[in-house]
Amino acid sequence: MKKLNTISDIAYINNKDLPASIQKEIFDEARIAYKDKDENYQPRVLLIGGAGYIGTIVSQYLLDYGYQVRCYDNLIYGQYNNVLPFLNNTNYEFIYGDICNQMELELALKNVDSVVLLAGLVGDPITKTYPDESELINEKGIINTISMLNGKGIRKVVFISTCSNYGLINNDELAAEDYQLNPLSLYAKAKVSTEKYILSLKDNVDYHPTILRFATAFGLSPRMRFDLTISEFVHDLYFGKELLVYDANTWRPYCHVADFALLIRRTLEFPVSYTSFEVFNAGGEINNFTKQGVVDHITKFIPNCAVKYKDHGADPRNYRVNFSKVKEIMHFEPSFSVEDGIQELIFALSNHLFDSVDSNRNDFGNYKLKLST
Ligand SMILES: NC(=O)c1ccc[n+]([C@@H]2O[C@H](COP(=O)([O-])OP(=O)(O)OC[C@H]3O[C@@H](n4cnc5c(N)ncnc54)[C@H](O)[C@@H]3O)[C@@H](O)[C@H]2O)c1
């Protein structure tokens, strides 16, 4: 990747795969966004919750595309190892802090062009285990953070939400962004109330927010999470465990972490007329799968697996998602298939990169908090 040298590189190098007319609009957007800066200015993005599974990938990706990255995170699982390699990069800055701490956050918000909100207790199980912390962080902390963003000279805010918000839908339907939300867990309920809060700010804030409802993630990351379906299934089958799959015919959309990083960058760079106060499902229809479909793909590469099936598991979610809007408006389609992710992980497992997952469980998933907030 060529280093981004000038503001016009944002349009013409970062986005060379897009149609020329859009590149021109992105160029005009960059001219407005950075009008007071010199030509060599590198925009600064604050990644709140940037030390996690997705955030570490987004950090490296934005650095590669010429941005300055400031990560604000309280390393809630003790995952300090994941930020250490970034500290050699002069365009990277780590600030330890909690989104519930207004004073610390105030400092982190200084001189940033845009903010990506990734922080929180992520996933249904961790929010069930820690309901009080979940309320404090995922509801109060996030809303408090958002309420601090106005008047700070921030142009774009990206809130990372989840397709889990759809919960349970009729099997033959695909949920587009206006499909009725049916959050079933504390985790998704907090995402839905945050989305509502953000959308209620229209005409009352000086920045442009976008809500990205992410599919379930897969793909390698410095902070690996084996508590996510594809990674967990591949890991367990690779090591010859018997896999118990609940409700094999339930649907879920998946998306690779590298594709998420691209979509976040694109949201930061696209003209606000396309993104402001917009909600996008983030993923692609080729990666809508049942759990059975995921297992079938894995067993192509790991034969003779022991898989058992049961109905009526604890997680009733079942949703297939329509990704037309992000494709049409943001020209976004995932470049990684579920099969790519499975092969990538098997390659890493066969090179002994994840031999110690079972003995160091908490280093590889969202199971136990390091601190009580
Ligand atoms: N991973 C997925 O499958 C998935 C799917 C849909 C949406 N998302 C969303 O993407 C975002 C990132 O998910 P992830 O998988 O990287 O999760 P993660 O748990 O790996 O990362 C979350 C980060 O937030 C930090 N954090 C938690 N509480 C904090 C606090 N009080 N103050 C500051 N930092 C705090 C954690 O230390 C961690 O680094 C989340 O908003 C999540 O809801 C993820």
PDBQT file of the ligand as one rigid body, heavy atoms in Angstrom, charges set to zero:
ROOT
HETATM    1  N1  LIG A 401     -17.458  -9.592  16.624  1.00  0.00    +0.000 N 
HETATM    2  C1  LIG A 401     -18.633  -9.669  16.030  1.00  0.00    +0.000 C 
HETATM    3  O1  LIG A 401     -19.050 -10.733  15.511  1.00  0.00    +0.000 OA
HETATM    4  C2  LIG A 401     -19.500  -8.456  15.947  1.00  0.00    +0.000 A 
HETATM    5  C3  LIG A 401     -20.721  -8.558  15.248  1.00  0.00    +0.000 A 
HETATM    6  C4  LIG A 401     -21.542  -7.445  15.183  1.00  0.00    +0.000 A 
HETATM    7  C5  LIG A 401     -21.158  -6.258  15.780  1.00  0.00    +0.000 A 
HETATM    8  N2  LIG A 401     -19.979  -6.199  16.453  1.00  0.00    +0.000 N 
HETATM    9  C6  LIG A 401     -19.612  -4.945  17.094  1.00  0.00    +0.000 C 
HETATM   10  O2  LIG A 401     -18.279  -4.607  16.730  1.00  0.00    +0.000 OA
HETATM   11  C7  LIG A 401     -17.640  -3.937  17.828  1.00  0.00    +0.000 C 
HETATM   12  C8  LIG A 401     -16.319  -4.620  18.139  1.00  0.00    +0.000 C 
HETATM   13  O3  LIG A 401     -16.548  -5.996  18.427  1.00  0.00    +0.000 OA
HETATM   14  P1  LIG A 401     -15.346  -6.983  18.762  1.00  0.00    +0.000 P 
HETATM   15  O4  LIG A 401     -15.727  -8.325  18.299  1.00  0.00    +0.000 OA
HETATM   16  O5  LIG A 401     -14.085  -6.366  18.312  1.00  0.00    +0.000 OA
HETATM   17  O6  LIG A 401     -15.418  -6.996  20.354  1.00  0.00    +0.000 OA
HETATM   18  P2  LIG A 401     -14.243  -6.989  21.429  1.00  0.00    +0.000 P 
HETATM   19  O7  LIG A 401     -14.837  -7.398  22.714  1.00  0.00    +0.000 OA
HETATM   20  O8  LIG A 401     -13.087  -7.772  20.919  1.00  0.00    +0.000 OA
HETATM   21  O9  LIG A 401     -13.812  -5.453  21.476  1.00  0.00    +0.000 OA
HETATM   22  C9  LIG A 401     -14.449  -4.510  22.299  1.00  0.00    +0.000 C 
HETATM   23  C10 LIG A 401     -13.396  -3.592  22.873  1.00  0.00    +0.000 C 
HETATM   24  O10 LIG A 401     -14.061  -2.644  23.726  1.00  0.00    +0.000 OA
HETATM   25  C11 LIG A 401     -13.226  -2.465  24.877  1.00  0.00    +0.000 C 
HETATM   26  N3  LIG A 401     -14.080  -1.989  25.975  1.00  0.00    +0.000 N 
HETATM   27  C12 LIG A 401     -15.023  -2.681  26.633  1.00  0.00    +0.000 A 
HETATM   28  N4  LIG A 401     -15.550  -1.921  27.593  1.00  0.00    +0.000 NA
HETATM   29  C13 LIG A 401     -14.931  -0.719  27.535  1.00  0.00    +0.000 A 
HETATM   30  C14 LIG A 401     -15.039   0.478  28.285  1.00  0.00    +0.000 A 
HETATM   31  N5  LIG A 401     -15.893   0.579  29.321  1.00  0.00    +0.000 N 
HETATM   32  N6  LIG A 401     -14.258   1.537  27.956  1.00  0.00    +0.000 NA
HETATM   33  C15 LIG A 401     -13.357   1.431  26.935  1.00  0.00    +0.000 A 
HETATM   34  N7  LIG A 401     -13.201   0.314  26.196  1.00  0.00    +0.000 NA
HETATM   35  C16 LIG A 401     -13.993  -0.755  26.497  1.00  0.00    +0.000 A 
HETATM   36  C17 LIG A 401     -12.632  -3.826  25.141  1.00  0.00    +0.000 C 
HETATM   37  O11 LIG A 401     -11.469  -3.750  25.951  1.00  0.00    +0.000 OA
HETATM   38  C18 LIG A 401     -12.353  -4.315  23.731  1.00  0.00    +0.000 C 
HETATM   39  O12 LIG A 401     -11.066  -3.958  23.315  1.00  0.00    +0.000 OA
HETATM   40  C19 LIG A 401     -18.628  -3.976  18.987  1.00  0.00    +0.000 C 
HETATM   41  O13 LIG A 401     -19.296  -2.749  19.054  1.00  0.00    +0.000 OA
HETATM   42  C20 LIG A 401     -19.578  -5.071  18.599  1.00  0.00    +0.000 C 
HETATM   43  O14 LIG A 401     -20.855  -4.889  19.161  1.00  0.00    +0.000 OA
HETATM   44  C21 LIG A 401     -19.134  -7.272  16.543  1.00  0.00    +0.000 A 
ENDROOT
TORSDOF 0
